[in-house]
Amino acid sequence: MEKTPAPEIELIDRDGEVTLSIGGEQAMQAWERDLMWASADMLCRHGKDFYEVGLGLGLSALRIAENPATRSHRVLELFGEVEDLFRQSHPKLPGTLSIERGNFFERVFELESESIDGMFFDPALDMEVWKDEELWRRAMPEVVRALRPGGVFIPFFSTKPELRWQYVQHFRTIHVERHPYTAYDTTEYTYGTTGDAYIQCFYKD
Ligand SMILES: C[S@@+](CC[C@H](N)C(=O)[O-])C[C@H]1O[C@@H](n2cnc3c(N)ncnc32)[C@H](O)[C@@H]1O
C-alpha cells in the first residue's frame, strides 16, 4: 500500500503566540495549556499508568508524566517531525514518559487488555475520519478493552456542551467540567476566541 506523504509541519512563534501547524492547519496552540493541564490532572486522579494519543506541543504529555502519581506515560504520535520538534524544545524528559510512533486507528488493536488506568485522547483528525462510523465502531471497544476497571477515557475538550457520538455509547458514567477559555485572536478552530470548554471524563464501570 502506498504511504501518504507526511504533511508540512512547522512550529510557529508569533510574538509569543505558539502554533503547531500540520499541513497548513492549526493542529495545536499554546493558549490551550490550562485546558490541557486540567485534563491531565483529571486523568492522573485515576491511577498510575497512562496512555495518550497525539503529542502535539507535549503540554498534556509533560503534565501527565510529571504528576507524582504517574508510574508510566506512553504517548502515541503519528508524525516523527512532531516528536523531533518536541525533543528539541525539551532535551531532558521525565523518566516516566515514552513516545511511540504510529496511527491510533491501527495501534489501538495492539494495546494490552486492562493495561492502562487512563487514556487522554487528543489527535487532530480530518473531518472524514470523524464521520467514519465504521472506524469508530471498531476502535472504541478496543479503548474500553485496554482500560482497567474504573479507568477513564478523557478526550480533548469540547467547546460545545455536547457528548460526541463517537465515544458516548461506549460508557455509562460521564463526568463533565466546564472551564472558561480565551484563545488567540488568530485561532481558527474554536467558535469565537472566548467561551467555555467542556472537559469530559468517561468511566469504565
Ligand atoms: C492537538 S495535537 C495534541 C496536543 C497535545 N495534547 C498537547 O498538549 O500539546 C494533535 C496531535 O495528534 C497527532 N495525531 C493526529 N492523528 C493521529 C493519529 N491517528 N494517531 C496518533 N497521533 C495522531 C498529530 O500529529 C498532533 O501531533
The ligand as a Gaussian input file, in Angstrom:
#p B3LYP/6-31G(d) Opt

LIG

0 1
 C       -3.852000      18.677000      19.094000
 S       -2.283000      17.935000      18.943000
 C       -2.038000      17.290000      20.570000
 C       -1.819000      18.371000      21.583000
 C       -1.310000      17.893000      22.924000
 N       -2.390000      17.410000      23.756000
 C       -0.575000      18.987000      23.658000
 O       -0.835000      19.204000      24.861000
 O        0.273000      19.646000      23.051000
 C       -2.682000      16.541000      17.963000
 C       -1.532000      15.598000      17.662000
 O       -2.091000      14.337000      17.265000
 C       -1.312000      13.786000      16.236000
 N       -2.155000      12.807000      15.507000
 C       -3.067000      13.081000      14.538000
 N       -3.672000      11.960000      14.127000
 C       -3.128000      10.945000      14.863000
 C       -3.336000       9.539000      14.870000
 N       -4.253000       8.963000      14.068000
 N       -2.609000       8.786000      15.736000
 C       -1.683000       9.369000      16.539000
 N       -1.452000      10.710000      16.571000
 C       -2.163000      11.487000      15.745000
 C       -0.889000      15.000000      15.432000
 O        0.231000      14.735000      14.623000
 C       -0.623000      16.031000      16.536000
 O        0.711000      15.992000      16.961000

